[in-house]
Amino acid sequence: MTQTIQRPVFLRTLLASAALAGALAAGGAAAQGYSGPSSDPATATQQQGYAGPSSIKVISVKELTATGRDDQKAILRGRIVSHDGDDHYTFDDGTGQIRVDIDDDDFPVGVKIDDKTQVELHGELDKGRRGVEFEVDEIRVIQ
């Protein structure tokens, strides 16, 4: 009698696990974010959000790292040149490089970004025990 009860429970668990694994695999196939050299610039027009003027200053990496204060809001323009693991990337604007922290959900939906794509990063400077980095709140592709 015990085996009769456990068998349906086992089958339900197995089916539920298989369904969950399939859903996770399908979600991973449509991942977004930094893609390296295989970017498709035709999808750059699918961005959302406010695109008007801002009171937050566009600043160079050189100026931000030299004079910026902790938690200072800023906008950086340049390229994400490498993925350094997890949420960490290297950003270069021609005046210098800075480590940036970008969550996967901060990348524009449906837009692949590679090391040649010009972007605008909105975020804030973080000066902490781990050094200096820029925490990104939003990425916009510059056309």
N, CA, C and O atoms as a GROMACS GRO file, in nm:
protein
  572
    1MET      N    1   0.082  -0.119   0.000
    1MET     CA    2   0.000   0.000   0.000
    1MET      C    3   0.087   0.126   0.000
    1MET      O    4   0.053   0.224  -0.066
    2THR      N    5   0.195   0.125   0.071
    2THR     CA    6   0.285   0.240   0.077
    2THR      C    7   0.343   0.269  -0.060
    2THR      O    8   0.355   0.386  -0.096
    3GLN      N    9   0.379   0.168  -0.138
    3GLN     CA   10   0.435   0.188  -0.271
    3GLN      C   11   0.334   0.250  -0.367
    3GLN      O   12   0.371   0.328  -0.453
    4THR      N   13   0.208   0.216  -0.353
    4THR     CA   14   0.104   0.272  -0.438
    4THR      C   15   0.090   0.422  -0.415
    4THR      O   16   0.069   0.497  -0.510
    5ILE      N   17   0.102   0.465  -0.292
    5ILE     CA   18   0.091   0.608  -0.261
    5ILE      C   19   0.217   0.681  -0.305
    5ILE      O   20   0.206   0.792  -0.358
    6GLN      N   21   0.334   0.624  -0.286
    6GLN     CA   22   0.459   0.691  -0.319
    6GLN      C   23   0.481   0.702  -0.470
    6GLN      O   24   0.541   0.798  -0.516
    7ARG      N   25   0.433   0.607  -0.545
    7ARG     CA   26   0.457   0.608  -0.689
    7ARG      C   27   0.393   0.729  -0.757
    7ARG      O   28   0.461   0.797  -0.834
    8PRO      N   29   0.264   0.761  -0.731
    8PRO     CA   30   0.207   0.881  -0.792
    8PRO      C   31   0.278   1.009  -0.746
    8PRO      O   32   0.294   1.102  -0.824
    9VAL      N   33   0.320   1.014  -0.620
    9VAL     CA   34   0.392   1.130  -0.570
    9VAL      C   35   0.524   1.144  -0.645
    9VAL      O   36   0.561   1.254  -0.685
   10PHE      N   37   0.595   1.034  -0.664
   10PHE     CA   38   0.721   1.035  -0.738
   10PHE      C   39   0.701   1.083  -0.881
   10PHE      O   40   0.779   1.164  -0.931
   11LEU      N   41   0.595   1.034  -0.948
   11LEU     CA   42   0.569   1.073  -1.085
   11LEU      C   43   0.534   1.222  -1.096
   11LEU      O   44   0.579   1.290  -1.188
   12ARG      N   45   0.455   1.271  -1.002
   12ARG     CA   46   0.422   1.414  -1.003
   12ARG      C   47   0.547   1.499  -0.982
   12ARG      O   48   0.566   1.601  -1.048
   13THR      N   49   0.631   1.456  -0.890
   13THR     CA   50   0.756   1.528  -0.864
   13THR      C   51   0.845   1.527  -0.987
   13THR      O   52   0.904   1.629  -1.022
   14LEU      N   53   0.855   1.413  -1.051
   14LEU     CA   54   0.937   1.401  -1.171
   14LEU      C   55   0.884   1.490  -1.283
   14LEU      O   56   0.962   1.559  -1.348
   15LEU      N   57   0.754   1.490  -1.305
   15LEU     CA   58   0.694   1.573  -1.409
   15LEU      C   59   0.711   1.721  -1.379
   15LEU      O   60   0.741   1.800  -1.469
   16ALA      N   61   0.692   1.758  -1.253
   16ALA     CA   62   0.708   1.899  -1.215
   16ALA      C   63   0.853   1.944  -1.234
   16ALA      O   64   0.878   2.056  -1.280
   17SER      N   65   0.946   1.858  -1.199
   17SER     CA   66   1.088   1.891  -1.216
   17SER      C   67   1.123   1.907  -1.363
   17SER      O   68   1.196   1.999  -1.400
   18ALA      N   69   1.072   1.819  -1.447
   18ALA     CA   70   1.097   1.827  -1.591
   18ALA      C   71   1.038   1.955  -1.650
   18ALA      O   72   1.101   2.019  -1.734
   19ALA      N   73   0.919   1.992  -1.607
   19ALA     CA   74   0.855   2.115  -1.656
   19ALA      C   75   0.934   2.238  -1.614
   19ALA      O   76   0.952   2.330  -1.693
   20LEU      N   77   0.981   2.240  -1.490
   20LEU     CA   78   1.060   2.352  -1.441
   20LEU      C   79   1.193   2.363  -1.517
   20LEU      O   80   1.234   2.473  -1.554
   21ALA      N   81   1.259   2.251  -1.539
   21ALA     CA   82   1.385   2.251  -1.613
   21ALA      C   83   1.363   2.302  -1.755
   21ALA      O   84   1.446   2.378  -1.807
   22GLY      N   85   1.255   2.264  -1.819
   22GLY     CA   86   1.224   2.311  -1.954
   22GLY      C   87   1.198   2.460  -1.957
   22GLY      O   88   1.242   2.529  -2.050
   23ALA      N   89   1.128   2.512  -1.857
   23ALA     CA   90   1.100   2.655  -1.852
   23ALA      C   91   1.228   2.735  -1.831
   23ALA      O   92   1.246   2.840  -1.893
   24LEU      N   93   1.317   2.686  -1.746
   24LEU     CA   94   1.444   2.755  -1.723
   24LEU      C   95   1.531   2.754  -1.848
   24LEU      O   96   1.595   2.854  -1.879
   25ALA      N   97   1.533   2.644  -1.918
   25ALA     CA   98   1.612   2.635  -2.040
   25ALA      C   99   1.558   2.730  -2.147
   25ALA      O  100   1.636   2.794  -2.217
   26ALA      N  101   1.427   2.739  -2.160
   26ALA     CA  102   1.366   2.828  -2.258
   26ALA      C  103   1.395   2.974  -2.224
   26ALA      O  104   1.419   3.054  -2.313
   27GLY      N  105   1.392   3.009  -2.096
   27GLY     CA  106   1.421   3.145  -2.053
   27GLY      C  107   1.565   3.181  -2.080
   27GLY      O  108   1.594   3.295  -2.117
   28GLY      N  109   1.656   3.089  -2.062
   28GLY     CA  110   1.798   3.114  -2.087
   28GLY      C  111   1.828   3.138  -2.233
   28GLY      O  112   1.922   3.210  -2.267
   29ALA      N  113   1.749   3.078  -2.321
   29ALA     CA  114   1.772   3.094  -2.464
   29ALA      C  115   1.743   3.235  -2.511
   29ALA      O  116   1.796   3.279  -2.613
   30ALA      N  117   1.658   3.307  -2.439
   30ALA     CA  118   1.623   3.443  -2.477
   30ALA      C  119   1.693   3.546  -2.390
   30ALA      O  120   1.642   3.656  -2.370
   31ALA      N  121   1.811   3.511  -2.339
   31ALA     CA  122   1.884   3.600  -2.249
   31ALA      C  123   1.922   3.729  -2.320
   31ALA      O  124   1.937   3.732  -2.442
   32GLN      N  125   1.937   3.835  -2.243
   32GLN     CA  126   1.974   3.964  -2.296
   32GLN      C  127   2.105   4.007  -2.234
   32GLN      O  128   2.155   3.941  -2.144
   33GLY      N  129   2.162   4.117  -2.282
   33GLY     CA  130   2.280   4.170  -2.219
   33GLY      C  131   2.399   4.176  -2.313
   33GLY      O  132   2.384   4.172  -2.435
   34TYR      N  133   2.516   4.187  -2.255
   34TYR     CA  134   2.641   4.200  -2.329
   34TYR      C  135   2.666   4.074  -2.410
   34TYR      O  136   2.662   3.964  -2.356
   35SER      N  137   2.692   4.089  -2.538
   35SER     CA  138   2.706   3.972  -2.625
   35SER      C  139   2.840   3.963  -2.694
   35SER      O  140   2.862   3.871  -2.772
   36GLY      N  141   2.929   4.056  -2.669
   36GLY     CA  142   3.057   4.051  -2.738
   36GLY      C  143   3.042   4.085  -2.885
   36GLY      O  144   2.952   4.161  -2.921
   37PRO      N  145   3.127   4.033  -2.970
   37PRO     CA  146   3.132   4.071  -3.111
   37PRO      C  147   3.009   4.039  -3.195
   37PRO      O  148   3.002   4.088  -3.308
   38SER      N  149   2.913   3.962  -3.149
   38SER     CA  150   2.801   3.922  -3.234
   38SER      C  151   2.676   4.007  -3.215
   38SER      O  152   2.565   3.953  -3.213
   39SER      N  153   2.692   4.136  -3.202
   39SER     CA  154   2.578   4.225  -3.180
   39SER      C  155   2.496   4.244  -3.309
   39SER      O  156   2.550   4.238  -3.419
   40ASP      N  157   2.366   4.266  -3.293
   40ASP     CA  158   2.277   4.295  -3.405
   40ASP      C  159   2.228   4.439  -3.390
   40ASP      O  160   2.131   4.462  -3.317
   41PRO      N  161   2.291   4.536  -3.456
   41PRO     CA  162   2.254   4.676  -3.438
   41PRO      C  163   2.112   4.708  -3.484
   41PRO      O  164   2.060   4.814  -3.447
   42ALA      N  165   2.047   4.623  -3.562
   42ALA     CA  166   1.912   4.649  -3.609
   42ALA      C  167   1.810   4.650  -3.495
   42ALA      O  168   1.702   4.707  -3.510
   43THR      N  169   1.843   4.587  -3.382
   43THR     CA  170   1.748   4.580  -3.271
   43THR      C  171   1.762   4.698  -3.176
   43THR      O  172   1.689   4.705  -3.077
   44ALA      N  173   1.853   4.790  -3.201
   44ALA     CA  174   1.879   4.901  -3.109
   44ALA      C  175   1.762   4.997  -3.096
   44ALA      O  176   1.759   5.076  -3.001
   45THR      N  177   1.667   4.993  -3.186
   45THR     CA  178   1.554   5.085  -3.181
   45THR      C  179   1.444   5.038  -3.087
   45THR      O  180   1.342   5.106  -3.074
   46GLN      N  181   1.461   4.924  -3.020
   46GLN     CA  182   1.356   4.869  -2.935
   46GLN      C  183   1.364   4.917  -2.790
   46GLN      O  184   1.298   4.860  -2.703
   47GLN      N  185   1.445   5.020  -2.762
   47GLN     CA  186   1.462   5.067  -2.626
   47GLN      C  187   1.336   5.134  -2.575
   47GLN      O  188   1.254   5.183  -2.652
   48GLN      N  189   1.323   5.135  -2.442
   48GLN     CA  190   1.210   5.198  -2.378
   48GLN      C  191   1.260   5.299  -2.276
   48GLN      O  192   1.380   5.302  -2.246
   49GLY      N  193   1.170   5.380  -2.225
   49GLY     CA  194   1.205   5.469  -2.116
   49GLY      C  195   1.216   5.614  -2.160
   49GLY      O  196   1.206   5.646  -2.279
   50TYR      N  197   1.237   5.701  -2.063
   50TYR     CA  198   1.250   5.845  -2.085
   50TYR      C  199   1.378   5.874  -2.161
   50TYR      O  200   1.484   5.822  -2.126
   51ALA      N  201   1.370   5.957  -2.263
   51ALA     CA  202   1.487   5.989  -2.345
   51ALA      C  203   1.508   6.139  -2.358
   51ALA      O  204   1.585   6.184  -2.443
   52GLY      N  205   1.441   6.218  -2.273
   52GLY     CA  206   1.454   6.364  -2.279
   52GLY      C  207   1.572   6.416  -2.200
   52GLY      O  208   1.659   6.338  -2.159
   53PRO      N  209   1.577   6.547  -2.179
   53PRO     CA  210   1.689   6.609  -2.108
   53PRO      C  211   1.697   6.563  -1.962
   53PRO      O  212   1.598   6.520  -1.903
   54SER      N  213   1.818   6.575  -1.906
   54SER     CA  214   1.842   6.535  -1.768
   54SER      C  215   1.927   6.638  -1.696
   54SER      O  216   2.011   6.703  -1.758
   55SER      N  217   1.905   6.654  -1.568
   55SER     CA  218   1.987   6.746  -1.488
   55SER      C  219   2.115   6.678  -1.440
   55SER      O  220   2.202   6.742  -1.382
   56ILE      N  221   2.128   6.547  -1.466
   56ILE     CA  222   2.248   6.473  -1.427
   56ILE      C  223   2.352   6.493  -1.536
   56ILE      O  224   2.323   6.477  -1.655
   57LYS      N  225   2.472   6.526  -1.496
   57LYS     CA  226   2.580   6.566  -1.586
   57LYS      C  227   2.645   6.447  -1.656
   57LYS      O  228   2.671   6.344  -1.594
   58VAL      N  229   2.671   6.463  -1.788
   58VAL     CA  230   2.755   6.369  -1.861
   58VAL      C  231   2.898   6.404  -1.824
   58VAL      O  232   2.938   6.520  -1.833
   59ILE      N  233   2.976   6.305  -1.782
   59ILE     CA  234   3.110   6.328  -1.731
   59ILE      C  235   3.204   6.222  -1.787
   59ILE      O  236   3.160   6.112  -1.821
   60SER      N  237   3.331   6.254  -1.796
   60SER     CA  238   3.430   6.157  -1.845
   60SER      C  239   3.474   6.068  -1.730
   60SER      O  240   3.464   6.105  -1.613
   61VAL      N  241   3.524   5.950  -1.764
   61VAL     CA  242   3.577   5.858  -1.662
   61VAL      C  243   3.692   5.926  -1.588
   61VAL      O  244   3.702   5.916  -1.466
   62LYS      N  245   3.778   5.995  -1.662
   62LYS     CA  246   3.892   6.062  -1.600
   62LYS      C  247   3.847   6.163  -1.494
   62LYS      O  248   3.899   6.165  -1.383
   63GLU      N  249   3.751   6.247  -1.529
   63GLU     CA  250   3.701   6.348  -1.436
   63GLU      C  251   3.626   6.284  -1.318
   63GLU      O  252   3.641   6.327  -1.204
   64LEU      N  253   3.547   6.181  -1.347
   64LEU     CA  254   3.470   6.116  -1.240
   64LEU      C  255   3.561   6.050  -1.138
   64LEU      O  256   3.539   6.062  -1.017
   65THR      N  257   3.663   5.980  -1.184
   65THR     CA  258   3.753   5.911  -1.090
   65THR      C  259   3.842   6.010  -1.016
   65THR      O  260   3.883   5.983  -0.903
   66ALA      N  261   3.873   6.125  -1.076
   66ALA     CA  262   3.960   6.224  -1.011
   66ALA      C  263   3.886   6.311  -0.910
   66ALA      O  264   3.939   6.341  -0.803
   67THR      N  265   3.763   6.352  -0.945
   67THR     CA  266   3.694   6.450  -0.860
   67THR      C  267   3.559   6.402  -0.807
   67THR      O  268   3.498   6.471  -0.726
   68GLY      N  269   3.512   6.287  -0.852
   68GLY     CA  270   3.380   6.240  -0.812
   68GLY      C  271   3.374   6.202  -0.665
   68GLY      O  272   3.472   6.158  -0.606
   69ARG      N  273   3.256   6.221  -0.606
   69ARG     CA  274   3.235   6.184  -0.466
   69ARG      C  275   3.148   6.058  -0.460
   69ARG      O  276   3.073   6.029  -0.553
   70ASP      N  277   3.157   5.986  -0.351
   70ASP     CA  278   3.079   5.863  -0.333
   70ASP      C  279   2.930   5.893  -0.350
   70ASP      O  280   2.880   5.993  -0.299
   71ASP      N  281   2.862   5.805  -0.421
   71ASP     CA  282   2.717   5.814  -0.448
   71ASP      C  283   2.680   5.927  -0.544
   71ASP      O  284   2.561   5.960  -0.557
   72GLN      N  285   2.777   5.987  -0.612
   72GLN     CA  286   2.748   6.092  -0.709
   72GLN      C  287   2.681   6.032  -0.831
   72GLN      O  288   2.732   5.937  -0.890
   73LYS      N  289   2.566   6.087  -0.869
   73LYS     CA  290   2.496   6.045  -0.991
   73LYS      C  291   2.571   6.102  -1.112
   73LYS      O  292   2.620   6.215  -1.108
   74ALA      N  293   2.580   6.021  -1.217
   74ALA     CA  294   2.651   6.065  -1.337
   74ALA      C  295   2.604   5.986  -1.458
   74ALA      O  296   2.537   5.883  -1.445
   75ILE      N  297   2.639   6.037  -1.575
   75ILE     CA  298   2.615   5.969  -1.702
   75ILE      C  299   2.750   5.955  -1.771
   75ILE      O  300   2.823   6.053  -1.786
   76LEU      N  301   2.783   5.834  -1.813
   76LEU     CA  302   2.907   5.806  -1.886
   76LEU      C  303   2.872   5.766  -2.029
   76LEU      O  304   2.773   5.695  -2.051
   77ARG      N  305   2.952   5.810  -2.125
   77ARG     CA  306   2.933   5.771  -2.264
   77ARG      C  307   3.060   5.706  -2.316
   77ARG      O  308   3.169   5.762  -2.304
   78GLY      N  309   3.046   5.588  -2.374
   78GLY     CA  310   3.160   5.515  -2.427
   78GLY      C  311   3.121   5.373  -2.462
   78GLY      O  312   3.013   5.349  -2.514
   79ARG      N  313   3.212   5.277  -2.432
   79ARG     CA  314   3.188   5.138  -2.468
   79ARG      C  315   3.215   5.045  -2.351
   79ARG      O  316   3.306   5.071  -2.271
   80ILE      N  317   3.138   4.939  -2.340
   80ILE     CA  318   3.168   4.831  -2.246
   80ILE      C  319   3.265   4.740  -2.321
   80ILE      O  320   3.227   4.678  -2.420
   81VAL      N  321   3.390   4.732  -2.273
   81VAL     CA  322   3.493   4.664  -2.351
   81VAL      C  323   3.519   4.521  -2.307
   81VAL      O  324   3.581   4.444  -2.381
   82SER      N  325   3.474   4.483  -2.188
   82SER     CA  326   3.491   4.343  -2.147
   82SER      C  327   3.397   4.306  -2.033
   82SER      O  328   3.355   4.391  -1.954
   83HIS      N  329   3.365   4.178  -2.028
   83HIS     CA  330   3.288   4.121  -1.918
   83HIS      C  331   3.387   4.053  -1.826
   83HIS      O  332   3.462   3.966  -1.869
   84ASP      N  333   3.388   4.093  -1.700
   84ASP     CA  334   3.489   4.046  -1.605
   84ASP      C  335   3.434   3.945  -1.504
   84ASP      O  336   3.498   3.919  -1.402
   85GLY      N  337   3.317   3.890  -1.532
   85GLY     CA  338   3.256   3.791  -1.443
   85GLY      C  339   3.141   3.851  -1.363
   85GLY      O  340   3.144   3.968  -1.325
   86ASP      N  341   3.041   3.768  -1.338
   86ASP     CA  342   2.922   3.810  -1.264
   86ASP      C  343   2.863   3.937  -1.326
   86ASP      O  344   2.838   3.942  -1.446
   87ASP      N  345   2.842   4.039  -1.243
   87ASP     CA  346   2.783   4.165  -1.290
   87ASP      C  347   2.890   4.270  -1.320
   87ASP      O  348   2.857   4.388  -1.336
   88HIS      N  349   3.015   4.230  -1.329
   88HIS     CA  350   3.125   4.324  -1.344
   88HIS      C  351   3.175   4.332  -1.488
   88HIS      O  352   3.198   4.230  -1.554
   89TYR      N  353   3.192   4.457  -1.536
   89TYR     CA  354   3.237   4.485  -1.671
   89TYR      C  355   3.341   4.597  -1.665
   89TYR      O  356   3.351   4.667  -1.565
   90THR      N  357   3.418   4.612  -1.772
   90THR     CA  358   3.510   4.724  -1.785
   90THR      C  359   3.452   4.819  -1.890
   90THR      O  360   3.415   4.778  -1.999
   91PHE      N  361   3.446   4.947  -1.854
   91PHE     CA  362   3.392   5.052  -1.940
   91PHE      C  363   3.505   5.146  -1.979
   91PHE      O  364   3.590   5.179  -1.896
   92ASP      N  365   3.508   5.190  -2.107
   92ASP     CA  366   3.611   5.279  -2.158
   92ASP      C  367   3.544   5.392  -2.236
   92ASP      O  368   3.460   5.367  -2.323
   93ASP      N  369   3.583   5.516  -2.205
   93ASP     CA  370   3.528   5.629  -2.279
   93ASP      C  371   3.634   5.706  -2.357
   93ASP      O  372   3.605   5.814  -2.410
   94GLY      N  373   3.754   5.653  -2.364
   94GLY     CA  374   3.862   5.721  -2.434
   94GLY      C  375   3.950   5.804  -2.342
   94GLY      O  376   4.065   5.833  -2.376
   95THR      N  377   3.898   5.842  -2.223
   95THR     CA  378   3.980   5.917  -2.126
   95THR      C  379   4.031   5.825  -2.016
   95THR      O  380   4.121   5.862  -1.941
   96GLY      N  381   3.974   5.706  -2.007
   96GLY     CA  382   4.014   5.611  -1.905
   96GLY      C  383   3.915   5.496  -1.897
   96GLY      O  384   3.815   5.493  -1.968
   97GLN      N  385   3.945   5.403  -1.809
   97GLN     CA  386   3.858   5.288  -1.788
   97GLN      C  387   3.813   5.283  -1.643
   97GLN      O  388   3.883   5.329  -1.553
   98ILE      N  389   3.694   5.226  -1.620
   98ILE     CA  390   3.641   5.210  -1.487
   98ILE      C  391   3.564   5.078  -1.482
   98ILE      O  392   3.502   5.037  -1.580
   99ARG      N  393   3.569   5.015  -1.367
   99ARG     CA  394   3.490   4.893  -1.347
   99ARG      C  395   3.346   4.936  -1.324
   99ARG      O  396   3.318   5.027  -1.246
  100VAL      N  397   3.254   4.869  -1.394
  100VAL     CA  398   3.112   4.900  -1.378
  100VAL      C  399   3.037   4.775  -1.332
  100VAL      O  400   3.073   4.663  -1.369
  101ASP      N  401   2.935   4.796  -1.254
  101ASP     CA  402   2.850   4.688  -1.201
  101ASP      C  403   2.714   4.701  -1.268
  101ASP      O  404   2.642   4.798  -1.245
  102ILE      N  405   2.680   4.602  -1.351
  102ILE     CA  406   2.555   4.606  -1.427
  102ILE      C  407   2.476   4.479  -1.401
  102ILE      O  408   2.522   4.370  -1.432
  103ASP      N  409   2.356   4.493  -1.344
  103ASP     CA  410   2.266   4.378  -1.327
  103ASP      C  411   2.210   4.341  -1.464
  103ASP      O  412   2.192   4.427  -1.550
  104ASP      N  413   2.181   4.213  -1.482
  104ASP     CA  414   2.126   4.166  -1.610
  104ASP      C  415   2.001   4.242  -1.651
  104ASP      O  416   1.981   4.270  -1.770
  105ASP      N  417   1.915   4.278  -1.554
  105ASP     CA  418   1.790   4.345  -1.589
  105ASP      C  419   1.809   4.493  -1.623
  105ASP      O  420   1.712   4.560  -1.660
  106ASP      N  421   1.932   4.546  -1.613
  106ASP     CA  422   1.958   4.684  -1.652
  106ASP      C  423   1.993   4.696  -1.801
  106ASP      O  424   1.994   4.807  -1.855
  107PHE      N  425   2.021   4.583  -1.867
  107PHE     CA  426   2.046   4.587  -2.011
  107PHE      C  427   1.913   4.608  -2.084
  107PHE      O  428   1.811   4.555  -2.040
  108PRO      N  429   1.913   4.684  -2.194
  108PRO     CA  430   1.790   4.704  -2.272
  108PRO      C  431   1.736   4.570  -2.323
  108PRO      O  432   1.813   4.488  -2.373
  109VAL      N  433   1.607   4.550  -2.311
  109VAL     CA  434   1.544   4.426  -2.354
  109VAL      C  435   1.556   4.410  -2.506
  109VAL      O  436   1.524   4.502  -2.582
  110GLY      N  437   1.602   4.293  -2.548
  110GLY     CA  438   1.609   4.262  -2.690
  110GLY      C  439   1.726   4.325  -2.763
  110GLY      O  440   1.735   4.312  -2.885
  111VAL      N  441   1.816   4.393  -2.692
  111VAL     CA  442   1.929   4.460  -2.755
  111VAL      C  443   2.058   4.392  -2.712
  111VAL      O  444   2.086   4.380  -2.593
  112LYS      N  445   2.134   4.347  -2.809
  112LYS     CA  446   2.265   4.288  -2.781
  112LYS      C  447   2.370   4.399  -2.787
  112LYS      O  448   2.371   4.480  -2.880
  113ILE      N  449   2.456   4.401  -2.688
  113ILE     CA  450   2.560   4.504  -2.679
  113ILE      C  451   2.695   4.434  -2.683
  113ILE      O  452   2.720   4.340  -2.608
  114ASP      N  453   2.785   4.481  -2.772
  114ASP     CA  454   2.919   4.424  -2.778
  114ASP      C  455   3.022   4.531  -2.748
  114ASP      O  456   2.987   4.643  -2.710
  115ASP      N  457   3.149   4.497  -2.764
  115ASP     CA  458   3.257   4.588  -2.728
  115ASP      C  459   3.274   4.704  -2.826
  115ASP      O  460   3.358   4.791  -2.803
  116LYS      N  461   3.197   4.708  -2.934
  116LYS     CA  462   3.203   4.818  -3.029
  116LYS      C  463   3.080   4.909  -3.020
  116LYS      O  464   3.077   5.014  -3.083
  117THR      N  465   2.981   4.869  -2.942
  117THR     CA  466   2.857   4.944  -2.929
  117THR      C  467   2.877   5.065  -2.838
  117THR      O  468   2.923   5.051  -2.724
  118GLN      N  469   2.842   5.183  -2.887
  118GLN     CA  470   2.848   5.305  -2.806
  118GLN      C  471   2.725   5.308  -2.715
  118GLN      O  472   2.611   5.296  -2.761
  119VAL      N  473   2.750   5.325  -2.586
  119VAL     CA  474   2.641   5.325  -2.489
  119VAL      C  475   2.650   5.446  -2.398
  119VAL      O  476   2.753   5.513  -2.388
  120GLU      N  477   2.540   5.472  -2.332
  120GLU     CA  478   2.532   5.575  -2.229
  120GLU      C  479   2.490   5.504  -2.101
  120GLU      O  480   2.384   5.441  -2.096
  121LEU      N  481   2.572   5.514  -1.997
  121LEU     CA  482   2.544   5.450  -1.869
  121LEU      C  483   2.497   5.554  -1.769
  121LEU      O  484   2.564   5.655  -1.748
  122HIS      N  485   2.382   5.531  -1.709
  122HIS     CA  486   2.328   5.618  -1.604
  122HIS      C  487   2.347   5.543  -1.473
  122HIS      O  488   2.310   5.426  -1.461
  123GLY      N  489   2.404   5.610  -1.374
  123GLY     CA  490   2.426   5.543  -1.247
  123GLY      C  491   2.494   5.633  -1.146
  123GLY      O  492   2.480   5.755  -1.150
  124GLU      N  493   2.569   5.568  -1.054
  124GLU     CA  494   2.636   5.645  -0.950
  124GLU      C  495   2.771   5.585  -0.917
  124GLU      O  496   2.794   5.464  -0.930
  125LEU      N  497   2.860   5.672  -0.873
  125LEU     CA  498   2.995   5.632  -0.835
  125LEU      C  499   2.991   5.565  -0.698
  125LEU      O  500   2.924   5.612  -0.607
  126ASP      N  501   3.064   5.457  -0.685
  126ASP     CA  502   3.073   5.386  -0.557
  126ASP      C  503   3.219   5.376  -0.516
  126ASP      O  504   3.298   5.305  -0.578
  127LYS      N  505   3.254   5.450  -0.412
  127LYS     CA  506   3.390   5.444  -0.357
  127LYS      C  507   3.381   5.366  -0.227
  127LYS      O  508   3.330   5.417  -0.127
  128GLY      N  509   3.429   5.245  -0.228
  128GLY     CA  510   3.418   5.159  -0.110
  128GLY      C  511   3.547   5.084  -0.085
  128GLY      O  512   3.652   5.113  -0.142
  129ARG      N  513   3.536   4.985   0.002
  129ARG     CA  514   3.652   4.903   0.037
  129ARG      C  515   3.706   4.825  -0.082
  129ARG      O  516   3.825   4.794  -0.088
  130ARG      N  517   3.619   4.794  -0.179
  130ARG     CA  518   3.661   4.718  -0.297
  130ARG      C  519   3.720   4.808  -0.404
  130ARG      O  520   3.752   4.760  -0.513
  131GLY      N  521   3.736   4.935  -0.376
  131GLY     CA  522   3.789   5.029  -0.475
  131GLY      C  523   3.679   5.115  -0.533
  131GLY      O  524   3.573   5.133  -0.472
  132VAL      N  525   3.704   5.168  -0.652
  132VAL     CA  526   3.609   5.258  -0.718
  132VAL      C  527   3.540   5.182  -0.831
  132VAL      O  528   3.605   5.116  -0.912
  133GLU      N  529   3.408   5.192  -0.835
  133GLU     CA  530   3.332   5.136  -0.946
  133GLU      C  531   3.209   5.220  -0.970
  133GLU      O  532   3.169   5.300  -0.885
  134PHE      N  533   3.148   5.201  -1.086
  134PHE     CA  534   3.029   5.275  -1.124
  134PHE      C  535   2.912   5.178  -1.124
  134PHE      O  536   2.913   5.080  -1.200
  135GLU      N  537   2.812   5.203  -1.040
  135GLU     CA  538   2.694   5.117  -1.032
  135GLU      C  539   2.590   5.167  -1.132
  135GLU      O  540   2.539   5.279  -1.120
  136VAL      N  541   2.560   5.084  -1.231
  136VAL     CA  542   2.473   5.124  -1.342
  136VAL      C  543   2.327   5.097  -1.307
  136VAL      O  544   2.291   4.989  -1.260
  137ASP      N  545   2.242   5.199  -1.332
  137ASP     CA  546   2.098   5.186  -1.315
  137ASP      C  547   2.028   5.165  -1.449
  137ASP      O  548   1.923   5.102  -1.456
  138GLU      N  549   2.087   5.220  -1.556
  138GLU     CA  550   2.025   5.211  -1.689
  138GLU      C  551   2.131   5.220  -1.797
  138GLU      O  552   2.230   5.292  -1.782
  139ILE      N  553   2.109   5.147  -1.905
  139ILE     CA  554   2.198   5.153  -2.022
  139ILE      C  555   2.114   5.196  -2.142
  139ILE      O  556   2.004   5.145  -2.164
  140ARG      N  557   2.168   5.289  -2.219
  140ARG     CA  558   2.105   5.330  -2.345
  140ARG      C  559   2.208   5.315  -2.456
  140ARG      O  560   2.324   5.351  -2.440
  141VAL      N  561   2.165   5.262  -2.568
  141VAL     CA  562   2.252   5.251  -2.685
  141VAL      C  563   2.249   5.385  -2.758
  141VAL      O  564   2.142   5.440  -2.784
  142ILE      N  565   2.367   5.437  -2.790
  142ILE     CA  566   2.379   5.563  -2.864
  142ILE      C  567   2.384   5.530  -3.012
  142ILE      O  568   2.467   5.450  -3.056
  143GLN      N  569   2.296   5.590  -3.088
  143GLN     CA  570   2.289   5.560  -3.232
  143GLN      C  571   2.360   5.662  -3.314
  143GLN      O  572   2.363   5.651  -3.436
   0.00000   0.00000   0.00000
